[in-house]
Amino acid sequence: MRVEDQTFVATVGELRAMLQFVSKDITRAYLHTLCFDFEHRRIAAADGHTLAVLQVIKGKVLAGEVHLVGATNLNDLLKGSKPAAEVQLRFGSDASAGHQATFIGNCGQLAPLSLVDAKFPPIEQVIPERLPGNWSGGAICGFDSTYLARLPVLRKAMSDGGGKSCQWRMQPPPDALSPTRFDWTVDGVEALVVIMPVKI
């Protein structure tokens, strides 16, 4: 994944992997979206129990807004494309034909993107602070296996382009009901997933 001016460039696999973290409840419009945040060079998805973020670690600070793209619309546009194919999502004045946002497929085909007029949950308030490397605390906690199964799918999608990833990092929560963070990096893009534990 990379960010260029008013455009996010990502593989079909990366976008599909992020879509699995989106809420399936279409009545919760702000969670049935992918969030494209230019200032922080990141894509985010949440469903109320998990938060997933792909963020380009280094790069110039970009001016730009936060845009929410409807999950159903984007999923339809990705159908039939190979996971390794790169697509572009162009926003603002660079979008074509007067649309607020444009999807550009790997063969150059253009399609309007459906933007959602809503506010994404405050990401920084959800992410647990990273603890020092020598921290040895942590509670015993359980997770819904459905949520855990999404992690390797996202990691594989990030590595499919030949990128090399570092090891997984899991930060155990201070108590059994606090959010737990998982993160890893592939070629300058950090993946961060926060999962709420379940009672055991």
Secondary structure in CASP SS format (residue, H / E / C, confidence):
PFRMAT SS
TARGET T0000
AUTHOR 0000-0000-0000
METHOD secondary structure of the structure
MODEL  1
M C 1.00
R E 1.00
V E 1.00
E E 1.00
D C 1.00
Q C 1.00
T E 1.00
F E 1.00
V E 1.00
A E 1.00
T E 1.00
V H 1.00
G H 1.00
E H 1.00
L H 1.00
R H 1.00
A H 1.00
M H 1.00
L H 1.00
Q C 1.00
F C 1.00
V C 1.00
S C 1.00
K C 1.00
D C 1.00
I C 1.00
T C 1.00
R C 1.00
A C 1.00
Y C 1.00
L C 1.00
H C 1.00
T E 1.00
L E 1.00
C E 1.00
F E 1.00
D E 1.00
F C 1.00
E C 1.00
H C 1.00
R C 1.00
R E 1.00
I E 1.00
A E 1.00
A E 1.00
A E 1.00
D C 1.00
G C 1.00
H C 1.00
T E 1.00
L E 1.00
A E 1.00
V E 1.00
L E 1.00
Q E 1.00
V E 1.00
I C 1.00
K C 1.00
G C 1.00
K C 1.00
V C 1.00
L C 1.00
A C 1.00
G C 1.00
E C 1.00
V E 1.00
H E 1.00
L E 1.00
V E 1.00
G E 1.00
A H 1.00
T H 1.00
N H 1.00
L H 1.00
N H 1.00
D H 1.00
L H 1.00
L H 1.00
K C 1.00
G C 1.00
S C 1.00
K C 1.00
P C 1.00
A C 1.00
A C 1.00
E E 1.00
V E 1.00
Q E 1.00
L E 1.00
R E 1.00
F E 1.00
G H 1.00
S H 1.00
D H 1.00
A C 1.00
S C 1.00
A C 1.00
G C 1.00
H C 1.00
Q C 1.00
A E 1.00
T E 1.00
F E 1.00
I E 1.00
G C 1.00
N C 1.00
C C 1.00
G C 1.00
Q C 1.00
L E 1.00
A E 1.00
P E 1.00
L C 1.00
S C 1.00
L E 1.00
V C 1.00
D C 1.00
A C 1.00
K C 1.00
F C 1.00
P C 1.00
P C 1.00
I H 1.00
E H 1.00
Q H 1.00
V H 1.00
I C 1.00
P C 1.00
E C 1.00
R C 1.00
L C 1.00
P C 1.00
G C 1.00
N C 1.00
W C 1.00
S C 1.00
G C 1.00
G C 1.00
A C 1.00
I C 1.00
C C 1.00
G E 1.00
F C 1.00
D C 1.00
S H 1.00
T H 1.00
Y H 1.00
L H 1.00
A C 1.00
R H 1.00
L H 1.00
P H 1.00
V H 1.00
L H 1.00
R H 1.00
K H 1.00
A H 1.00
M H 1.00
S H 1.00
D C 1.00
G C 1.00
G C 1.00
G C 1.00
K C 1.00
S E 1.00
C C 1.00
Q C 1.00
W C 1.00
R E 1.00
M E 1.00
Q E 1.00
P C 1.00
P C 1.00
P C 1.00
D C 1.00
A C 1.00
L C 1.00
S C 1.00
P C 1.00
T E 1.00
R E 1.00
F E 1.00
D E 1.00
W E 1.00
T E 1.00
V E 1.00
D C 1.00
G C 1.00
V E 1.00
E E 1.00
A E 1.00
L E 1.00
V E 1.00
V E 1.00
I E 1.00
M C 1.00
P C 1.00
V E 1.00
K C 1.00
I C 1.00
END
